[in-house]
Amino acid sequence: HDAYLRDIMELQWHLEGRIRQLEHVEKQKTKLEEANAKVQRDIDYMLQYGPLLRSKRQQEVEALKECSQKEAE
């Protein structure tokens, strides 16, 4: 009876360890999913507004060139 009790206690100890590991992995998975969602939002933002930002930058470059030309004249 004592041997069975020790075996059962050891199995419970191993199960508790596995449960803690599983909880840790689930927390890590949640953190990764949140990080991936943020990265995806950033990607979507850049896909949506990237062309507008490039266009604005090009307009600013052109305006700077015009100002430089006028100063040179």
Buried (B, 14 or more C-beta within 10 A) or exposed (E): EEEEEEEEEEEEEEEEEEEEEEEEEEEEEEEEEEEEEEEEEEEEEEEEEEEEEEEEEEEEEEEEEEEEEEEEE
